[in-house]
Amino acid sequence: MIFLETITTSEKRLCVEVGTRYFYYGDTPGNYDYENPGTQRWVELSEAELRARIREAAELIVESKKNVALTGAGISVESGIPDFRGPNGLWKRYGEHVGHISFFFTNPGEFWKFALEVAKVIFAARPNPAHYALAELEKMGKLHCIITQNIDGLHQKAGSKNVIEIHGTAWRLVCLQCGTKFPVEEIASKLMSKGFTIPRCLKCEGILKPDTVFFGERLPEEELKIAISESMSCDLFMVVGSSLVVYPAASLPGIAKSHGAKTILVNLERTAMDEMFDVVIYGKAGEILPKIVEEVKKMM
Ligand SMILES: [Zn+2]
């Protein structure tokens, strides 16, 4: 099997798997579709074309009255958080069943061992230039809100204020029995001091679960409602670092577009929805977004 390995810095390399071992081809750029061997995932843009598209995106931002951004795993990968879905992602390593709510109910102890390992990475991660660029746009009055599929809290760490977390957050725990929510810090010290135990509610001793959306669970209703209404009422919708394969998030740019919004896509790879966007830029969010913000500043 041939596949792309995602390296923490969002670099990818082409690998070939033989039995249980795999080898990689030096520093092959990641412009390769591992599901359809022989095809490229994106079109290499010339320097001039890239500059032109960055300028177009900046123009749309300057002209917009209400700009909404949707962010996905691609923006977090650049902060060292592995993409759960990628070829070397967490679901490939642990099995997708670990993220299913029924697994949590039957094996909370095993789930929490997995979660602690993931949590170490998430809590230590730092925002990258893409997160800071979005926070800056908000401060400039050129970004109304961020709808994010990420659970890592990196937008808030970068200074963004209006963040709608449609898949929940790893920074909060919820009691399955009484529904009380706790910031992770409140529970973490107790958890660590006792050695490993399943975290329990400080009020009723019920089992605590990360306040994130598991497979088999509904999205938080309030957040989803807000995300849809913001998508319907904006006049610019930017997608950053999402391959637009996870619904309902993937339907938001279509909702915005059908209500008259302009659309921008910044993603490392092609998506099935590229045609729908007014401006498409393939590249690392951490490199592209600061350049867009720079242009916006020049125009304002
Ligand atoms: Zn409780």
py3Dmol code that shows the C-alpha trace and the ligand (Angstrom):
import py3Dmol

protein = """\
ATOM      1  CA  MET A   1       0.000   0.000   0.000  1.00  0.00           C
ATOM      2  CA  ILE A   2       1.205   3.477  -0.816  1.00  0.00           C
ATOM      3  CA  PHE A   3       0.121   6.327   1.400  1.00  0.00           C
ATOM      4  CA  LEU A   4       1.027   9.793   2.596  1.00  0.00           C
ATOM      5  CA  GLU A   5       2.343  10.154   6.080  1.00  0.00           C
ATOM      6  CA  THR A   6       1.482  13.366   7.857  1.00  0.00           C
ATOM      7  CA  ILE A   7       4.430  14.687   9.791  1.00  0.00           C
ATOM      8  CA  THR A   8       3.644  16.965  12.711  1.00  0.00           C
ATOM      9  CA  THR A   9       4.688  20.164  10.924  1.00  0.00           C
ATOM     10  CA  SER A  10       2.017  19.426   8.270  1.00  0.00           C
ATOM     11  CA  GLU A  11       4.741  18.207   5.948  1.00  0.00           C
ATOM     12  CA  LYS A  12       3.718  15.035   4.208  1.00  0.00           C
ATOM     13  CA  ARG A  13       5.807  12.336   2.696  1.00  0.00           C
ATOM     14  CA  LEU A  14       5.014   9.505   0.381  1.00  0.00           C
ATOM     15  CA  CYS A  15       5.315   6.106   2.042  1.00  0.00           C
ATOM     16  CA  VAL A  16       5.099   2.548   0.899  1.00  0.00           C
ATOM     17  CA  GLU A  17       3.962  -0.137   3.286  1.00  0.00           C
ATOM     18  CA  VAL A  18       5.325  -3.668   3.060  1.00  0.00           C
ATOM     19  CA  GLY A  19       3.759  -6.032   5.546  1.00  0.00           C
ATOM     20  CA  THR A  20       3.968  -4.300   8.894  1.00  0.00           C
ATOM     21  CA  ARG A  21       6.849  -2.001   7.910  1.00  0.00           C
ATOM     22  CA  TYR A  22       6.853   1.081   5.785  1.00  0.00           C
ATOM     23  CA  PHE A  23       9.425   3.193   4.036  1.00  0.00           C
ATOM     24  CA  TYR A  24       9.309   6.740   2.800  1.00  0.00           C
ATOM     25  CA  TYR A  25      10.637   8.428  -0.280  1.00  0.00           C
ATOM     26  CA  GLY A  26      12.857  11.167   1.101  1.00  0.00           C
ATOM     27  CA  ASP A  27      11.209  14.557   1.093  1.00  0.00           C
ATOM     28  CA  THR A  28       8.641  13.996  -1.608  1.00  0.00           C
ATOM     29  CA  PRO A  29       6.230  16.915  -1.448  1.00  0.00           C
ATOM     30  CA  GLY A  30       2.742  15.911  -0.411  1.00  0.00           C
ATOM     31  CA  ASN A  31       1.095  16.704  -3.709  1.00  0.00           C
ATOM     32  CA  TYR A  32      -0.107  13.187  -4.144  1.00  0.00           C
ATOM     33  CA  ASP A  33      -3.524  11.623  -3.749  1.00  0.00           C
ATOM     34  CA  TYR A  34      -2.987   8.386  -1.847  1.00  0.00           C
ATOM     35  CA  GLU A  35      -6.535   7.256  -2.489  1.00  0.00           C
ATOM     36  CA  ASN A  36      -6.199   7.733  -6.242  1.00  0.00           C
ATOM     37  CA  PRO A  37      -2.573   6.890  -7.025  1.00  0.00           C
ATOM     38  CA  GLY A  38      -1.230   8.784  -9.979  1.00  0.00           C
ATOM     39  CA  THR A  39      -3.256  11.940  -9.418  1.00  0.00           C
ATOM     40  CA  GLN A  40      -2.296  15.218  -7.788  1.00  0.00           C
ATOM     41  CA  ARG A  41      -4.249  16.617  -4.915  1.00  0.00           C
ATOM     42  CA  TRP A  42      -3.765  20.242  -5.867  1.00  0.00           C
ATOM     43  CA  VAL A  43      -2.494  22.399  -8.653  1.00  0.00           C
ATOM     44  CA  GLU A  44       0.912  23.953  -8.023  1.00  0.00           C
ATOM     45  CA  LEU A  45       0.342  27.728  -8.271  1.00  0.00           C
ATOM     46  CA  SER A  46       2.988  29.993  -9.765  1.00  0.00           C
ATOM     47  CA  GLU A  47       4.324  32.780  -7.525  1.00  0.00           C
ATOM     48  CA  ALA A  48       2.436  35.391  -9.562  1.00  0.00           C
ATOM     49  CA  GLU A  49      -0.809  33.409  -9.464  1.00  0.00           C
ATOM     50  CA  LEU A  50      -0.461  32.880  -5.705  1.00  0.00           C
ATOM     51  CA  ARG A  51       0.097  36.615  -5.156  1.00  0.00           C
ATOM     52  CA  ALA A  52      -2.926  37.442  -7.318  1.00  0.00           C
ATOM     53  CA  ARG A  53      -5.183  35.090  -5.392  1.00  0.00           C
ATOM     54  CA  ILE A  54      -3.968  36.394  -2.041  1.00  0.00           C
ATOM     55  CA  ARG A  55      -4.784  39.931  -3.256  1.00  0.00           C
ATOM     56  CA  GLU A  56      -8.251  38.817  -4.430  1.00  0.00           C
ATOM     57  CA  ALA A  57      -8.946  37.223  -1.045  1.00  0.00           C
ATOM     58  CA  ALA A  58      -7.813  40.409   0.720  1.00  0.00           C
ATOM     59  CA  GLU A  59     -10.093  42.515  -1.494  1.00  0.00           C
ATOM     60  CA  LEU A  60     -13.094  40.359  -0.590  1.00  0.00           C
ATOM     61  CA  ILE A  61     -12.240  40.723   3.111  1.00  0.00           C
ATOM     62  CA  VAL A  62     -11.898  44.507   2.855  1.00  0.00           C
ATOM     63  CA  GLU A  63     -15.221  44.783   0.992  1.00  0.00           C
ATOM     64  CA  SER A  64     -17.061  42.452   3.386  1.00  0.00           C
ATOM     65  CA  LYS A  65     -19.412  43.684   6.109  1.00  0.00           C
ATOM     66  CA  LYS A  66     -19.675  40.339   7.888  1.00  0.00           C
ATOM     67  CA  ASN A  67     -16.942  37.777   7.435  1.00  0.00           C
ATOM     68  CA  VAL A  68     -17.288  34.296   8.949  1.00  0.00           C
ATOM     69  CA  ALA A  69     -14.486  31.706   9.027  1.00  0.00           C
ATOM     70  CA  LEU A  70     -14.801  27.934   9.281  1.00  0.00           C
ATOM     71  CA  THR A  71     -11.650  26.186  10.491  1.00  0.00           C
ATOM     72  CA  GLY A  72     -10.775  22.491  10.529  1.00  0.00           C
ATOM     73  CA  ALA A  73      -7.969  20.092  11.395  1.00  0.00           C
ATOM     74  CA  GLY A  74      -5.656  21.563   8.743  1.00  0.00           C
ATOM     75  CA  ILE A  75      -5.034  24.690  10.817  1.00  0.00           C
ATOM     76  CA  SER A  76      -4.215  22.653  13.954  1.00  0.00           C
ATOM     77  CA  VAL A  77      -1.892  20.224  12.178  1.00  0.00           C
ATOM     78  CA  GLU A  78       0.512  23.138  11.774  1.00  0.00           C
ATOM     79  CA  SER A  79       0.579  23.421  15.574  1.00  0.00           C
ATOM     80  CA  GLY A  80       1.626  19.797  15.892  1.00  0.00           C
ATOM     81  CA  ILE A  81      -1.816  18.344  16.572  1.00  0.00           C
ATOM     82  CA  PRO A  82      -2.195  15.239  14.431  1.00  0.00           C
ATOM     83  CA  ASP A  83      -5.165  15.093  12.095  1.00  0.00           C
ATOM     84  CA  PHE A  84      -7.473  12.423  13.507  1.00  0.00           C
ATOM     85  CA  ARG A  85      -8.460  11.305  10.006  1.00  0.00           C
ATOM     86  CA  GLY A  86      -5.157  11.387   8.135  1.00  0.00           C
ATOM     87  CA  PRO A  87      -3.280   8.297   6.967  1.00  0.00           C
ATOM     88  CA  ASN A  88      -1.163   8.445  10.127  1.00  0.00           C
ATOM     89  CA  GLY A  89      -3.939   9.984  12.205  1.00  0.00           C
ATOM     90  CA  LEU A  90      -5.172   8.889  15.579  1.00  0.00           C
ATOM     91  CA  TRP A  91      -8.053   6.857  14.207  1.00  0.00           C
ATOM     92  CA  LYS A  92      -5.654   4.802  12.111  1.00  0.00           C
ATOM     93  CA  ARG A  93      -3.460   4.137  15.130  1.00  0.00           C
ATOM     94  CA  TYR A  94      -6.092   3.496  17.784  1.00  0.00           C
ATOM     95  CA  GLY A  95      -9.086   2.533  15.651  1.00  0.00           C
ATOM     96  CA  GLU A  96     -12.045   4.781  15.065  1.00  0.00           C
ATOM     97  CA  HIS A  97     -14.109   2.806  17.623  1.00  0.00           C
ATOM     98  CA  VAL A  98     -12.178   4.564  20.426  1.00  0.00           C
ATOM     99  CA  GLY A  99     -13.936   7.788  19.471  1.00  0.00           C
ATOM    100  CA  HIS A 100     -17.392   6.226  19.556  1.00  0.00           C
ATOM    101  CA  ILE A 101     -19.697   7.039  22.439  1.00  0.00           C
ATOM    102  CA  SER A 102     -20.585   3.350  22.916  1.00  0.00           C
ATOM    103  CA  PHE A 103     -16.891   2.548  23.473  1.00  0.00           C
ATOM    104  CA  PHE A 104     -16.775   5.242  26.132  1.00  0.00           C
ATOM    105  CA  PHE A 105     -19.794   3.769  27.926  1.00  0.00           C
ATOM    106  CA  THR A 106     -18.405   0.233  27.893  1.00  0.00           C
ATOM    107  CA  ASN A 107     -14.693   1.032  28.443  1.00  0.00           C
ATOM    108  CA  PRO A 108     -14.361   4.416  30.141  1.00  0.00           C
ATOM    109  CA  GLY A 109     -11.054   3.381  31.730  1.00  0.00           C
ATOM    110  CA  GLU A 110      -9.496   2.430  28.407  1.00  0.00           C
ATOM    111  CA  PHE A 111     -10.898   5.546  26.773  1.00  0.00           C
ATOM    112  CA  TRP A 112      -9.363   7.790  29.416  1.00  0.00           C
ATOM    113  CA  LYS A 113      -5.929   6.224  28.929  1.00  0.00           C
ATOM    114  CA  PHE A 114      -6.165   7.104  25.228  1.00  0.00           C
ATOM    115  CA  ALA A 115      -7.549  10.551  26.045  1.00  0.00           C
ATOM    116  CA  LEU A 116      -4.738  11.434  28.446  1.00  0.00           C
ATOM    117  CA  GLU A 117      -2.187  10.723  25.757  1.00  0.00           C
ATOM    118  CA  VAL A 118      -4.022  12.940  23.287  1.00  0.00           C
ATOM    119  CA  ALA A 119      -4.625  15.590  25.940  1.00  0.00           C
ATOM    120  CA  LYS A 120      -0.898  15.987  26.608  1.00  0.00           C
ATOM    121  CA  VAL A 121      -0.394  16.980  22.968  1.00  0.00           C
ATOM    122  CA  ILE A 122      -3.449  19.236  22.784  1.00  0.00           C
ATOM    123  CA  PHE A 123      -2.804  21.127  26.016  1.00  0.00           C
ATOM    124  CA  ALA A 124       0.851  21.750  25.180  1.00  0.00           C
ATOM    125  CA  ALA A 125       0.150  22.960  21.624  1.00  0.00           C
ATOM    126  CA  ARG A 126       0.723  26.610  20.698  1.00  0.00           C
ATOM    127  CA  PRO A 127      -1.202  28.659  18.141  1.00  0.00           C
ATOM    128  CA  ASN A 128       0.553  29.131  14.788  1.00  0.00           C
ATOM    129  CA  PRO A 129       0.620  32.188  12.491  1.00  0.00           C
ATOM    130  CA  ALA A 130      -2.757  31.174  10.964  1.00  0.00           C
ATOM    131  CA  HIS A 131      -4.488  31.363  14.358  1.00  0.00           C
ATOM    132  CA  TYR A 132      -2.851  34.731  15.065  1.00  0.00           C
ATOM    133  CA  ALA A 133      -3.825  36.066  11.629  1.00  0.00           C
ATOM    134  CA  LEU A 134      -7.496  35.245  12.267  1.00  0.00           C
ATOM    135  CA  ALA A 135      -7.325  36.831  15.741  1.00  0.00           C
ATOM    136  CA  GLU A 136      -5.839  39.950  14.151  1.00  0.00           C
ATOM    137  CA  LEU A 137      -8.601  40.122  11.522  1.00  0.00           C
ATOM    138  CA  GLU A 138     -11.174  40.029  14.318  1.00  0.00           C
ATOM    139  CA  LYS A 139      -9.399  42.891  16.135  1.00  0.00           C
ATOM    140  CA  MET A 140      -9.381  44.886  12.898  1.00  0.00           C
ATOM    141  CA  GLY A 141     -13.155  44.416  12.632  1.00  0.00           C
ATOM    142  CA  LYS A 142     -12.746  42.255   9.541  1.00  0.00           C
ATOM    143  CA  LEU A 143     -13.807  38.893  11.001  1.00  0.00           C
ATOM    144  CA  HIS A 144     -17.121  38.479  12.776  1.00  0.00           C
ATOM    145  CA  CYS A 145     -16.647  34.959  14.147  1.00  0.00           C
ATOM    146  CA  ILE A 146     -14.860  31.642  13.768  1.00  0.00           C
ATOM    147  CA  ILE A 147     -16.828  28.413  13.516  1.00  0.00           C
ATOM    148  CA  THR A 148     -14.382  25.644  14.341  1.00  0.00           C
ATOM    149  CA  GLN A 149     -14.399  21.868  14.065  1.00  0.00           C
ATOM    150  CA  ASN A 150     -11.328  21.767  16.307  1.00  0.00           C
ATOM    151  CA  ILE A 151     -11.476  20.945  19.990  1.00  0.00           C
ATOM    152  CA  ASP A 152      -8.037  22.288  20.940  1.00  0.00           C
ATOM    153  CA  GLY A 153      -8.853  25.864  22.003  1.00  0.00           C
ATOM    154  CA  LEU A 154      -5.980  27.276  19.932  1.00  0.00           C
ATOM    155  CA  HIS A 155      -8.084  30.125  18.487  1.00  0.00           C
ATOM    156  CA  GLN A 156      -8.791  31.395  22.005  1.00  0.00           C
ATOM    157  CA  LYS A 157      -5.113  30.982  22.939  1.00  0.00           C
ATOM    158  CA  ALA A 158      -4.269  33.192  19.946  1.00  0.00           C
ATOM    159  CA  GLY A 159      -6.697  35.858  21.179  1.00  0.00           C
ATOM    160  CA  SER A 160      -9.861  35.217  19.122  1.00  0.00           C
ATOM    161  CA  LYS A 161     -12.974  36.144  21.100  1.00  0.00           C
ATOM    162  CA  ASN A 162     -15.962  35.004  19.070  1.00  0.00           C
ATOM    163  CA  VAL A 163     -15.367  31.267  18.560  1.00  0.00           C
ATOM    164  CA  ILE A 164     -18.167  28.761  17.991  1.00  0.00           C
ATOM    165  CA  GLU A 165     -16.965  25.245  18.799  1.00  0.00           C
ATOM    166  CA  ILE A 166     -19.345  22.927  16.957  1.00  0.00           C
ATOM    167  CA  HIS A 167     -17.469  19.780  18.009  1.00  0.00           C
ATOM    168  CA  GLY A 168     -17.050  20.905  21.635  1.00  0.00           C
ATOM    169  CA  THR A 169     -13.785  21.476  23.464  1.00  0.00           C
ATOM    170  CA  ALA A 170     -11.141  19.332  25.123  1.00  0.00           C
ATOM    171  CA  TRP A 171     -10.777  22.041  27.776  1.00  0.00           C
ATOM    172  CA  ARG A 172     -14.056  21.114  29.453  1.00  0.00           C
ATOM    173  CA  LEU A 173     -15.464  17.926  30.979  1.00  0.00           C
ATOM    174  CA  VAL A 174     -19.129  17.052  31.382  1.00  0.00           C
ATOM    175  CA  CYS A 175     -20.749  14.762  33.962  1.00  0.00           C
ATOM    176  CA  LEU A 176     -22.798  12.013  32.340  1.00  0.00           C
ATOM    177  CA  GLN A 177     -25.049  11.811  35.377  1.00  0.00           C
ATOM    178  CA  CYS A 178     -25.898  15.412  36.366  1.00  0.00           C
ATOM    179  CA  GLY A 179     -24.667  17.325  33.307  1.00  0.00           C
ATOM    180  CA  THR A 180     -22.406  19.703  35.259  1.00  0.00           C
ATOM    181  CA  LYS A 181     -19.495  21.009  33.197  1.00  0.00           C
ATOM    182  CA  PHE A 182     -16.016  21.505  34.649  1.00  0.00           C
ATOM    183  CA  PRO A 183     -12.975  23.282  33.260  1.00  0.00           C
ATOM    184  CA  VAL A 184     -10.231  20.721  32.738  1.00  0.00           C
ATOM    185  CA  GLU A 185      -7.915  22.506  35.192  1.00  0.00           C
ATOM    186  CA  GLU A 186     -10.305  21.838  38.060  1.00  0.00           C
ATOM    187  CA  ILE A 187     -10.175  18.095  37.486  1.00  0.00           C
ATOM    188  CA  ALA A 188      -6.641  17.675  36.155  1.00  0.00           C
ATOM    189  CA  SER A 189      -4.747  18.237  39.414  1.00  0.00           C
ATOM    190  CA  LYS A 190      -6.905  15.667  41.211  1.00  0.00           C
ATOM    191  CA  LEU A 191      -6.500  13.203  38.369  1.00  0.00           C
ATOM    192  CA  MET A 192      -2.736  13.501  38.292  1.00  0.00           C
ATOM    193  CA  SER A 193      -2.203  13.436  42.045  1.00  0.00           C
ATOM    194  CA  LYS A 194      -4.077  10.154  42.496  1.00  0.00           C
ATOM    195  CA  GLY A 195      -2.323   8.358  39.699  1.00  0.00           C
ATOM    196  CA  PHE A 196      -4.588   7.139  36.955  1.00  0.00           C
ATOM    197  CA  THR A 197      -8.305   6.959  37.668  1.00  0.00           C
ATOM    198  CA  ILE A 198     -11.415   7.685  35.672  1.00  0.00           C
ATOM    199  CA  PRO A 199     -12.252  11.325  36.411  1.00  0.00           C
ATOM    200  CA  ARG A 200     -15.449  11.741  38.420  1.00  0.00           C
ATOM    201  CA  CYS A 201     -17.896  14.557  39.029  1.00  0.00           C
ATOM    202  CA  LEU A 202     -17.098  16.780  42.023  1.00  0.00           C
ATOM    203  CA  LYS A 203     -20.826  17.021  42.800  1.00  0.00           C
ATOM    204  CA  CYS A 204     -22.308  13.561  42.238  1.00  0.00           C
ATOM    205  CA  GLU A 205     -19.353  11.219  41.558  1.00  0.00           C
ATOM    206  CA  GLY A 206     -20.755  10.474  38.079  1.00  0.00           C
ATOM    207  CA  ILE A 207     -18.273   9.577  35.326  1.00  0.00           C
ATOM    208  CA  LEU A 208     -16.874  12.585  33.444  1.00  0.00           C
ATOM    209  CA  LYS A 209     -16.493  12.693  29.667  1.00  0.00           C
ATOM    210  CA  PRO A 210     -14.634  15.284  27.588  1.00  0.00           C
ATOM    211  CA  ASP A 211     -17.167  17.873  26.396  1.00  0.00           C
ATOM    212  CA  THR A 212     -16.414  17.008  22.781  1.00  0.00           C
ATOM    213  CA  VAL A 213     -18.634  15.403  20.173  1.00  0.00           C
ATOM    214  CA  PHE A 214     -18.025  11.656  19.932  1.00  0.00           C
ATOM    215  CA  PHE A 215     -19.045   9.491  16.998  1.00  0.00           C
ATOM    216  CA  GLY A 216     -22.670   8.547  17.565  1.00  0.00           C
ATOM    217  CA  GLU A 217     -23.377  11.793  19.408  1.00  0.00           C
ATOM    218  CA  ARG A 218     -25.312  14.836  18.267  1.00  0.00           C
ATOM    219  CA  LEU A 219     -23.610  18.171  17.773  1.00  0.00           C
ATOM    220  CA  PRO A 220     -24.358  20.737  20.473  1.00  0.00           C
ATOM    221  CA  GLU A 221     -27.670  22.209  19.389  1.00  0.00           C
ATOM    222  CA  GLU A 222     -27.077  25.795  20.421  1.00  0.00           C
ATOM    223  CA  GLU A 223     -23.661  26.044  18.728  1.00  0.00           C
ATOM    224  CA  LEU A 224     -24.984  24.454  15.554  1.00  0.00           C
ATOM    225  CA  LYS A 225     -27.926  26.853  15.448  1.00  0.00           C
ATOM    226  CA  ILE A 226     -25.596  29.834  15.794  1.00  0.00           C
ATOM    227  CA  ALA A 227     -23.211  28.430  13.158  1.00  0.00           C
ATOM    228  CA  ILE A 228     -26.039  28.050  10.646  1.00  0.00           C
ATOM    229  CA  SER A 229     -27.507  31.494  11.311  1.00  0.00           C
ATOM    230  CA  GLU A 230     -24.053  33.138  11.035  1.00  0.00           C
ATOM    231  CA  SER A 231     -23.500  31.305   7.742  1.00  0.00           C
ATOM    232  CA  MET A 232     -26.852  32.504   6.422  1.00  0.00           C
ATOM    233  CA  SER A 233     -26.298  36.125   7.412  1.00  0.00           C
ATOM    234  CA  CYS A 234     -22.656  36.709   6.425  1.00  0.00           C
ATOM    235  CA  ASP A 235     -21.513  38.243   3.147  1.00  0.00           C
ATOM    236  CA  LEU A 236     -18.131  36.488   3.144  1.00  0.00           C
ATOM    237  CA  PHE A 237     -17.371  32.917   4.211  1.00  0.00           C
ATOM    238  CA  MET A 238     -13.776  31.724   4.521  1.00  0.00           C
ATOM    239  CA  VAL A 239     -12.825  28.060   4.910  1.00  0.00           C
ATOM    240  CA  VAL A 240      -9.385  27.486   6.422  1.00  0.00           C
ATOM    241  CA  GLY A 241      -7.780  24.054   6.758  1.00  0.00           C
ATOM    242  CA  SER A 242     -10.849  21.917   6.237  1.00  0.00           C
ATOM    243  CA  SER A 243     -11.204  19.262   3.582  1.00  0.00           C
ATOM    244  CA  LEU A 244     -14.986  19.646   3.902  1.00  0.00           C
ATOM    245  CA  VAL A 245     -15.754  15.973   4.379  1.00  0.00           C
ATOM    246  CA  VAL A 246     -17.336  16.076   7.844  1.00  0.00           C
ATOM    247  CA  TYR A 247     -20.978  17.120   7.976  1.00  0.00           C
ATOM    248  CA  PRO A 248     -22.753  19.273   8.963  1.00  0.00           C
ATOM    249  CA  ALA A 249     -19.711  21.612   8.963  1.00  0.00           C
ATOM    250  CA  ALA A 250     -19.135  20.835   5.274  1.00  0.00           C
ATOM    251  CA  SER A 251     -22.583  22.184   4.415  1.00  0.00           C
ATOM    252  CA  LEU A 252     -21.937  25.641   5.910  1.00  0.00           C
ATOM    253  CA  PRO A 253     -20.096  27.217   2.938  1.00  0.00           C
ATOM    254  CA  GLY A 254     -22.958  26.070   0.685  1.00  0.00           C
ATOM    255  CA  ILE A 255     -25.479  27.680   3.022  1.00  0.00           C
ATOM    256  CA  ALA A 256     -23.486  30.930   2.966  1.00  0.00           C
ATOM    257  CA  LYS A 257     -23.113  30.833  -0.816  1.00  0.00           C
ATOM    258  CA  SER A 258     -26.810  30.222  -1.399  1.00  0.00           C
ATOM    259  CA  HIS A 259     -27.534  33.302   0.719  1.00  0.00           C
ATOM    260  CA  GLY A 260     -25.334  35.461  -1.460  1.00  0.00           C
ATOM    261  CA  ALA A 261     -21.986  35.357   0.368  1.00  0.00           C
ATOM    262  CA  LYS A 262     -18.632  35.382  -1.401  1.00  0.00           C
ATOM    263  CA  THR A 263     -16.412  32.435  -0.518  1.00  0.00           C
ATOM    264  CA  ILE A 264     -12.700  31.814   0.039  1.00  0.00           C
ATOM    265  CA  LEU A 265     -10.947  28.460   0.542  1.00  0.00           C
ATOM    266  CA  VAL A 266      -7.444  28.130   2.002  1.00  0.00           C
ATOM    267  CA  ASN A 267      -6.472  24.466   2.211  1.00  0.00           C
ATOM    268  CA  LEU A 268      -3.444  22.298   1.610  1.00  0.00           C
ATOM    269  CA  GLU A 269      -5.335  19.972  -0.687  1.00  0.00           C
ATOM    270  CA  ARG A 270      -8.170  19.970  -3.136  1.00  0.00           C
ATOM    271  CA  THR A 271     -11.645  19.396  -1.757  1.00  0.00           C
ATOM    272  CA  ALA A 272     -14.713  18.045  -3.513  1.00  0.00           C
ATOM    273  CA  MET A 273     -16.204  21.552  -3.245  1.00  0.00           C
ATOM    274  CA  ASP A 274     -13.463  23.724  -4.779  1.00  0.00           C
ATOM    275  CA  GLU A 275     -15.769  24.814  -7.630  1.00  0.00           C
ATOM    276  CA  MET A 276     -18.062  26.544  -5.186  1.00  0.00           C
ATOM    277  CA  PHE A 277     -15.421  29.041  -4.023  1.00  0.00           C
ATOM    278  CA  ASP A 278     -14.703  32.446  -5.510  1.00  0.00           C
ATOM    279  CA  VAL A 279     -11.048  32.256  -4.461  1.00  0.00           C
ATOM    280  CA  VAL A 280      -9.169  29.001  -3.865  1.00  0.00           C
ATOM    281  CA  ILE A 281      -5.641  29.047  -2.444  1.00  0.00           C
ATOM    282  CA  TYR A 282      -3.724  25.807  -1.928  1.00  0.00           C
ATOM    283  CA  GLY A 283      -1.089  26.045   0.753  1.00  0.00           C
ATOM    284  CA  LYS A 284      -0.357  26.037   4.457  1.00  0.00           C
ATOM    285  CA  ALA A 285      -2.751  28.209   6.391  1.00  0.00           C
ATOM    286  CA  GLY A 286       0.166  29.432   8.519  1.00  0.00           C
ATOM    287  CA  GLU A 287       1.886  30.822   5.431  1.00  0.00           C
ATOM    288  CA  ILE A 288      -1.115  32.056   3.436  1.00  0.00           C
ATOM    289  CA  LEU A 289      -3.232  33.777   6.111  1.00  0.00           C
ATOM    290  CA  PRO A 290      -0.543  36.182   7.388  1.00  0.00           C
ATOM    291  CA  LYS A 291       0.048  37.257   3.768  1.00  0.00           C
ATOM    292  CA  ILE A 292      -3.667  37.885   3.276  1.00  0.00           C
ATOM    293  CA  VAL A 293      -3.806  39.966   6.472  1.00  0.00           C
ATOM    294  CA  GLU A 294      -0.765  41.944   5.321  1.00  0.00           C
ATOM    295  CA  GLU A 295      -2.602  42.778   2.058  1.00  0.00           C
ATOM    296  CA  VAL A 296      -5.786  43.687   3.957  1.00  0.00           C
ATOM    297  CA  LYS A 297      -3.772  46.174   6.059  1.00  0.00           C
ATOM    298  CA  LYS A 298      -2.359  47.815   2.940  1.00  0.00           C
ATOM    299  CA  MET A 299      -5.858  48.242   1.485  1.00  0.00           C
ATOM    300  CA  MET A 300      -7.549  49.630   4.600  1.00  0.00           C
TER     301      MET A 300
END
"""
ligand_1 = """\
1
ZN
Zn -22.394 14.994 38.324
"""
view = py3Dmol.view(width=600, height=400)
view.addModel(protein, "pdb")
view.setStyle({"model": 0}, {"cartoon": {"style": "trace"}})
view.addModel(ligand_1, "xyz")
view.setStyle({"model": 1}, {"stick": {}})
view.zoomTo()
view.show()
